[in-house]
Amino acid sequence: MIMNKGGFKQVLASLLCILGGILVGFIVLLLLATFTDSISISEAIKGISIVLRGPFASGKNAMFQLGNMLFNATPLIFTGLSVAIAFKTGLFNIGAPGQYLMGAMAALLVSLSIPSTVLHPAIIWILALLAGAIMGAIWGCIPGFFKAVLNVNEVIVCIMTNWIAANVVSWVFNGSKFINYAETKINFIVKTETNNIATPTLGMDTLFSGGSVKSYIDISIFIAIAVAIFLYIVMNRTVFGYELKACGFNKNASKYAGMNERRNIILSMAIAGALAATGAALWCLNGHQDFKWDTYQTLPADGFNGIVAALLASNNPIGVIFSSIFLKYLNVGGSNLAANTSFNEYVSQLIIAMIVYFSGFASYITNIIANRKKKIIEEDRG
């Protein structure tokens, strides 16, 4: 039966977490309406409806917002996969923001430094994407090495490498020729389209358009989905994936069984770093995006939100696709909420925060479901 499947229990637990977060968010809206003279109860009901409808609450701009939502979900899918793969190996990759920044930096340097008159834009695009992934893998190896060789907690090293990456990126681009002075956006790097570098859209930007305004969607969303499916197969159908998971369950037992636990830890963090960096590279290589170069003051939100996406998906690579899109769906709903009601967009962030809080109980809920099923079976046998 489908209810006996582990995947079904995880999906059910995640759905309960989502419903719990939405319910608490709705209660907060009702409380705000109750204690605020300018907000009515009916507006609170309208507010939660707008959040839940996401881009579809924007009327004629629905397709435009939907396209942008899918594009913005791409880097989140990659950072979610980054965190999920590390979790499978028993590691907490909180270093995704730093890996994201290093990947973005490498991709931009390559895509903007090589003139498209010297090499074909498609070749430059591929080189830039590879450069970003490799730089992320190298940056991910640092906490992996410290964990595997020196047994230093990876969380501490990841936090340190995050801020080192932020300062390295700021130092590299500070005063460089890549800063977008032309548009008076001195905190941003010029778009890659200035060098004729842009990820192919295959006409999807026109399909997901709002009148004459095209969305930013490109083929990167399909790349993200393909990578997630590939990782699912690797982790569940290959010896390499089995070794990574075995190391996560008990690295001493995996060593006793003849596996190289140090190599697996370093490789896991390298793969995690490459994934987070690839998401950043694809975002920058869209051709229309501004990358904020002075990152020493803040870290990219998608790096941390990848933790949310992974937890909500129970670290399942396929599940990360849906959890990431859902989180961006709520973000769009929050933006529409601020535009159409007296509430601000941070209410949607509150709902997401509550979903994150409830996602911590996902494993607990899964165990309750399993124990309940086991009890029913024992009663039937008795």
Residue pairs with C-beta under 8 A, 6 or more apart in sequence:
2 8
3 9
3 373
4 373
7 316
9 366
9 369
9 370
10 314
10 316
10 319
10 362
10 366
11 319
12 365
12 366
12 369
13 314
13 361
13 362
13 363
13 365
13 366
13 369
14 312
14 313
14 314
14 319
14 323
14 359
14 362
16 358
16 365
17 312
17 355
17 358
17 359
17 361
17 362
17 365
18 312
18 326
18 355
18 358
20 354
20 355
20 358
21 351
21 352
21 353
21 354
21 355
21 356
21 357
21 358
22 48
22 52
22 351
22 354
22 355
24 351
24 354
25 48
25 51
25 347
25 348
25 350
25 351
25 354
26 44
26 48
28 347
28 350
29 44
29 47
29 48
29 343
29 347
30 41
30 44
32 39
32 44
32 343
33 39
33 40
33 41
33 43
33 44
34 41
36 342
38 342
39 342
39 343
43 341
43 342
43 343
46 340
46 341
47 337
47 341
47 343
47 347
49 57
50 57
50 333
50 336
50 337
50 340
50 341
51 330
51 333
51 334
51 336
51 337
51 347
51 348
51 351
52 333
53 333
53 336
54 65
54 69
54 329
54 330
54 332
54 333
54 336
55 61
55 62
55 65
55 66
55 69
55 329
55 332
55 333
55 336
56 62
56 66
57 333
57 336
57 340
58 64
58 65
58 332
58 336
60 210
60 211
61 210
63 207
63 208
63 209
63 210
63 215
64 208
64 209
64 210
64 213
64 215
65 210
65 215
65 332
65 336
66 208
66 215
67 204
67 205
67 207
67 208
67 209
67 215
67 216
67 217
68 208
68 215
68 216
68 217
68 332
69 325
69 328
69 329
69 331
69 332
70 208
70 217
70 221
70 325
70 328
71 215
71 216
71 217
71 218
71 220
71 221
71 286
72 216
72 328
72 331
73 221
73 224
73 324
73 325
73 327
73 328
74 220
74 221
74 223
74 224
74 279
74 282
74 283
75 100
75 279
75 280
75 282
75 283
75 302
76 279
76 302
76 305
76 306
76 309
76 324
76 327
76 328
77 221
77 224
77 225
77 228
77 279
77 309
77 320
77 321
77 324
77 325
78 224
78 227
78 275
78 276
78 278
78 279
78 280
78 282
78 306
79 96
79 100
79 275
79 276
79 279
79 302
79 303
79 305
79 306
79 309
80 305
80 306
80 308
80 309
80 310
80 313
80 320
80 323
80 324
81 227
81 228
81 231
81 275
81 306
81 310
81 317
81 320
82 93
82 96
82 99
82 272
82 273
82 275
82 276
82 279
82 306
83 92
83 93
83 96
83 272
83 306
83 307
83 309
83 310
83 315
84 310
84 313
84 315
84 316
84 317
84 320
85 93
85 231
85 235
85 244
85 268
85 271
85 272
85 275
85 317
86 92
86 93
86 268
86 269
86 272
87 93
87 248
87 310
87 315
88 235
88 244
88 245
88 248
88 268
88 315
89 244
89 245
89 247
89 248
89 264
89 265
89 268
90 247
90 248
90 249
90 251
91 144
91 147
91 154
91 248
91 265
91 268
91 269
91 272
92 154
92 155
92 158
93 140
93 143
93 154
93 158
93 269
93 272
93 276
94 154
94 155
94 158
94 159
94 162
94 304
94 307
95 139
95 140
95 143
95 154
95 157
95 158
95 159
95 161
95 162
95 269
95 272
95 273
96 272
96 276
96 303
96 304
96 306
96 307
97 162
97 165
97 166
97 276
97 299
97 300
97 303
97 304
98 139
98 158
98 161
98 162
98 163
98 164
98 165
98 166
98 299
98 303
99 136
99 139
99 140
99 165
99 272
99 273
99 274
99 276
99 277
99 303
100 136
100 276
100 277
100 279
100 280
100 300
100 302
100 303
101 165
101 166
101 168
101 169
101 280
101 295
101 299
101 300
101 303
102 135
102 136
102 138
102 139
102 165
102 168
102 169
102 277
103 132
103 133
103 135
103 136
103 276
103 277
103 278
103 279
103 280
103 281
104 132
104 169
104 277
104 280
104 281
104 283
104 284
104 291
105 135
105 168
105 169
105 172
105 173
106 128
106 131
106 132
106 134
106 135
106 136
106 277
106 281
107 128
107 129
107 131
107 132
107 277
107 280
107 281
107 284
107 285
108 128
108 178
108 189
108 192
108 284
108 291
109 131
109 172
109 178
110 124
110 127
110 128
110 131
110 132
111 124
111 125
111 128
111 192
111 195
111 197
111 284
111 285
112 178
112 189
112 190
112 192
112 194
112 195
112 197
114 124
114 127
114 195
115 195
116 124
116 195
116 196
116 197
119 127
121 195
121 196
121 197
121 198
124 195
124 197
125 197
125 198
125 199
125 285
128 192
128 197
128 281
128 285
129 278
129 281
129 282
129 285
131 281
132 277
132 278
132 280
132 281
132 284
133 274
133 277
133 278
133 281
134 274
135 277
136 273
136 274
136 275
136 276
136 277
136 278
136 280
137 270
137 271
137 273
137 274
137 277
138 270
138 273
139 161
139 165
139 273
139 277
140 269
140 270
140 271
140 272
140 273
140 274
140 276
141 266
141 269
141 270
141 273
142 157
142 161
143 154
143 157
143 158
143 161
143 269
144 154
144 265
144 266
144 267
144 268
144 269
144 270
145 266
146 152
146 154
146 157
147 153
147 154
147 157
147 265
147 269
148 261
148 262
148 263
148 265
148 266
149 262
154 269
162 299
162 303
163 296
163 299
165 295
166 295
166 296
166 297
166 298
166 299
167 296
169 293
169 295
169 296
170 293
170 294
170 295
170 296
173 179
173 189
173 293
173 294
174 293
174 294
178 189
178 190
178 293
179 186
179 188
179 189
179 190
179 293
180 186
180 188
180 189
180 190
180 191
180 290
182 190
185 290
187 292
187 293
187 294
188 290
188 291
188 292
188 293
189 290
189 291
189 292
189 293
191 287
191 288
191 289
191 290
192 198
192 284
192 285
192 286
192 287
193 287
193 288
197 285
197 287
198 218
198 285
198 286
198 287
198 288
199 218
199 219
199 220
199 282
199 285
199 286
199 287
200 218
200 219
201 217
201 218
201 219
202 218
202 219
204 215
204 217
204 218
204 219
205 214
205 215
205 216
205 217
205 218
206 214
208 214
208 215
208 217
209 215
216 286
216 288
216 289
218 286
220 282
220 283
220 285
220 286
223 282
224 279
224 282
224 321
225 321
227 275
227 278
228 317
228 318
228 320
228 321
229 317
229 318
231 317
232 316
232 317
232 318
234 240
234 241
235 241
235 244
235 245
235 317
243 254
243 259
243 264
244 264
244 267
244 268
246 253
246 254
246 257
246 259
247 254
247 259
247 261
247 264
247 265
247 268
251 261
251 264
251 265
252 261
254 261
254 264
255 261
276 303
276 306
279 302
280 300
283 289
284 291
305 327
308 323
308 327
308 352
308 355
308 356
308 359
309 320
309 323
309 324
309 327
310 320
310 323
311 356
311 359
311 360
311 362
312 319
312 323
312 326
312 327
312 355
312 356
312 359
312 362
313 319
313 320
313 322
313 323
314 362
314 363
314 366
327 352
330 348
330 351
330 352
331 348
331 352
333 348
334 345
334 346
334 347
334 348
334 349
334 351
335 345
335 348
337 343
337 344
337 345
337 347
337 348
338 344
338 345
